[in-house]
Amino acid sequence: MDRSVPSLARYVVSDITKPKMLTFRCSQKARNLLGLRDHDLSDETDGDLAEWFVDVATIERHRCLLFTHKVTLYSVWAIAVRKPDLLRFEELFRHHAIATLTADGFQPSEIERLLSAHGHRFAKTNSRPVTGSMNDHVQSSRWYIEQDGGLKVADVGAINRRLNRTPMGALAPGQHMDFPIDVLTRIVRPSGAA
């Protein structure tokens, strides 16, 4: 199992301009929820930039999905997911990811660079730093939701913004921490672009 988050230095904007298939790296809970068996999982990948990790958390008796980008640890919640939503899994992901990215000020062309892939495959998780960061996000989110007065009134967009502006040691092991929003910006926004 990979014990590191991929180094940002390896990625340039041109790496993400090629059409790719998204890989959803699912935790055991996510695989169980989706009814995935080992034969449903792929070992193929179109690279770390096209990989999103998926975990399931039950918050106030509602099933919620946390999507976290492998390279940047940029995270997006899908709250109160129902069975019919799971049948349109990629559509569910894109809806929440595009809404969060747009709210964070990314332009459509930048979002397209990150989410240019069409179609998807499922795989097992393969990075402990990513899954550990997701566990931290789940715990923090539970606290944010409680402080907001519960899931029904919590501002999930604000929670996503908080998570993506939280310094993460896994982004720069042995160095200073970095922020998911800043790492993602450096990847999708060409140098010098405002």
C-alpha positions as CSV (number, residue, x, y, z in Angstrom):
1,M,0.0,0.0,0.0
2,D,1.3,3.4,-0.9
3,R,2.2,5.4,2.2
4,S,2.5,8.8,0.6
5,V,0.4,11.4,-1.2
6,P,1.8,11.9,-4.7
7,S,4.3,14.8,-4.9
8,L,2.8,17.9,-6.5
9,A,6.1,18.6,-8.2
10,R,5.3,15.8,-10.7
11,Y,2.2,17.4,-12.0
12,V,1.8,20.2,-14.6
13,V,-1.3,21.5,-16.2
14,S,-0.7,19.6,-19.4
15,D,-0.9,16.3,-17.4
16,I,-4.6,17.0,-16.8
17,T,-5.7,18.1,-20.2
18,K,-5.9,14.6,-21.7
19,P,-9.3,12.9,-21.5
20,K,-9.2,10.3,-18.7
21,M,-11.6,7.9,-17.0
22,L,-12.2,8.8,-13.3
23,T,-11.2,6.2,-10.8
24,F,-13.2,6.1,-7.6
25,R,-11.1,4.4,-4.9
26,C,-13.7,3.1,-2.4
27,S,-13.3,2.3,1.2
28,Q,-14.7,-1.1,2.3
29,K,-17.9,0.8,3.6
30,A,-18.3,2.4,0.2
31,R,-17.8,-0.8,-1.6
32,N,-20.4,-2.5,0.6
33,L,-22.9,0.4,0.0
34,L,-22.4,0.2,-3.7
35,G,-22.6,-3.6,-3.7
36,L,-19.1,-3.9,-5.3
37,R,-17.3,-7.3,-5.3
38,D,-13.7,-7.9,-6.1
39,H,-14.5,-8.7,-9.7
40,D,-16.1,-5.3,-10.0
41,L,-12.9,-3.5,-9.1
42,S,-10.2,-2.4,-11.5
43,D,-6.4,-2.3,-11.1
44,E,-6.2,0.1,-14.0
45,T,-5.8,3.9,-13.6
46,D,-5.4,6.9,-15.7
47,G,-3.0,8.4,-13.2
48,D,-3.3,10.0,-9.7
49,L,-4.9,13.2,-11.0
50,A,-8.0,11.2,-12.1
51,E,-8.4,9.4,-8.8
52,W,-11.0,10.3,-6.1
53,F,-11.3,8.4,-2.9
54,V,-14.8,7.7,-1.5
55,D,-15.8,7.0,2.0
56,V,-19.2,6.6,3.7
57,A,-20.2,8.3,7.0
58,T,-23.5,8.1,8.8
59,I,-24.3,11.5,10.3
60,E,-27.5,11.8,12.2
61,R,-28.9,8.6,10.6
62,H,-28.2,10.0,7.1
63,R,-25.8,8.3,4.7
64,C,-23.2,10.7,3.5
65,L,-20.4,10.3,1.0
66,L,-17.0,12.1,1.2
67,F,-15.0,12.4,-2.0
68,T,-11.3,13.3,-1.7
69,H,-9.0,14.0,-4.6
70,K,-5.9,11.8,-4.2
71,V,-3.2,14.4,-5.1
72,T,-4.6,17.5,-3.5
73,L,-6.9,16.1,-0.7
74,Y,-9.5,18.6,-2.0
75,S,-12.8,17.2,-0.5
76,V,-16.5,17.3,-1.3
77,W,-19.4,16.1,0.7
78,A,-22.6,14.5,-0.7
79,I,-25.1,14.6,2.2
80,A,-28.1,12.4,2.7
81,V,-27.5,10.2,-0.2
82,R,-30.3,7.8,-1.1
83,K,-30.3,4.5,-3.1
84,P,-31.5,6.1,-6.3
85,D,-28.6,8.6,-6.1
86,L,-26.2,5.7,-6.1
87,L,-27.5,4.4,-9.4
88,R,-26.2,7.7,-10.9
89,F,-22.9,7.6,-9.0
90,E,-20.8,9.6,-11.4
91,E,-23.6,12.2,-11.9
92,L,-23.9,12.5,-8.1
93,F,-20.2,13.1,-7.8
94,R,-20.0,15.6,-10.6
95,H,-23.0,17.6,-9.3
96,H,-21.4,18.1,-5.9
97,A,-17.8,18.5,-7.1
98,I,-18.8,21.1,-9.7
99,A,-20.9,23.0,-7.2
100,T,-18.0,23.0,-4.6
101,L,-15.4,24.0,-7.2
102,T,-17.5,26.8,-8.5
103,A,-18.2,28.1,-5.0
104,D,-14.4,28.1,-4.5
105,G,-13.9,30.4,-7.5
106,F,-12.7,27.9,-10.1
107,Q,-13.5,28.8,-13.7
108,P,-15.4,26.3,-15.9
109,S,-12.2,25.6,-18.0
110,E,-10.3,24.8,-14.8
111,I,-13.0,22.5,-13.6
112,E,-13.1,20.8,-17.0
113,R,-9.3,20.2,-16.7
114,L,-9.8,18.4,-13.4
115,L,-13.0,16.6,-14.3
116,S,-12.4,16.0,-18.0
117,A,-12.8,12.3,-17.6
118,H,-16.0,10.7,-18.8
119,G,-16.9,7.3,-17.5
120,H,-15.5,5.8,-14.3
121,R,-14.2,2.7,-12.7
122,F,-14.1,1.5,-9.1
123,A,-11.0,0.4,-7.2
124,K,-9.8,-0.3,-3.7
125,T,-8.1,2.5,-1.7
126,N,-4.3,2.5,-2.0
127,S,-3.0,5.3,0.2
128,R,-3.1,5.5,3.9
129,P,-2.3,9.2,4.1
130,V,-5.4,9.9,2.0
131,T,-7.7,7.6,4.0
132,G,-6.2,9.0,7.2
133,S,-6.9,12.6,6.0
134,M,-10.5,11.5,5.2
135,N,-11.0,10.1,8.7
136,D,-9.9,13.5,10.0
137,H,-12.3,15.3,7.7
138,V,-15.2,13.1,8.9
139,Q,-14.5,13.8,12.5
140,S,-14.1,17.5,11.9
141,S,-17.3,17.6,9.8
142,R,-19.3,15.9,12.6
143,W,-18.1,18.6,14.9
144,Y,-18.9,21.4,12.4
145,I,-22.4,20.0,11.8
146,E,-23.1,19.7,15.5
147,Q,-21.9,23.3,16.1
148,D,-24.2,24.5,13.2
149,G,-27.2,23.0,14.9
150,G,-27.5,19.7,13.1
151,L,-27.4,18.3,9.6
152,K,-30.7,19.8,8.5
153,V,-29.5,23.4,9.1
154,A,-25.7,23.0,8.6
155,D,-24.1,24.8,5.7
156,V,-22.4,22.0,3.9
157,G,-20.8,24.4,1.4
158,A,-19.2,26.2,4.3
159,I,-18.0,22.9,5.8
160,N,-16.5,21.9,2.4
161,R,-14.7,25.3,2.3
162,R,-13.4,24.8,5.9
163,L,-12.0,21.3,5.0
164,N,-10.3,22.5,1.9
165,R,-8.7,25.4,3.8
166,T,-7.4,23.2,6.6
167,P,-3.6,22.7,6.5
168,M,-2.8,19.0,5.9
169,G,0.5,17.4,6.8
170,A,0.0,14.6,4.3
171,L,0.4,17.2,1.5
172,A,4.0,18.0,2.5
173,P,5.4,15.2,4.7
174,G,8.4,16.4,6.7
175,Q,7.9,20.0,5.6
176,H,5.3,22.7,6.4
177,M,1.7,21.8,5.9
178,D,-0.2,22.8,2.8
179,F,-3.8,23.6,2.0
180,P,-5.9,21.4,-0.4
181,I,-7.4,24.5,-2.1
182,D,-3.9,25.9,-2.7
183,V,-2.5,22.6,-4.1
184,L,-5.5,22.2,-6.4
185,T,-5.2,25.8,-7.6
186,R,-1.5,25.2,-8.5
187,I,-2.4,22.2,-10.5
188,V,-5.5,23.4,-12.5
189,R,-4.5,27.1,-12.9
190,P,-1.6,27.8,-15.3
191,S,1.2,29.8,-13.8
192,G,0.5,33.5,-13.8
193,A,-3.3,33.1,-14.4
194,A,-5.4,35.1,-11.9
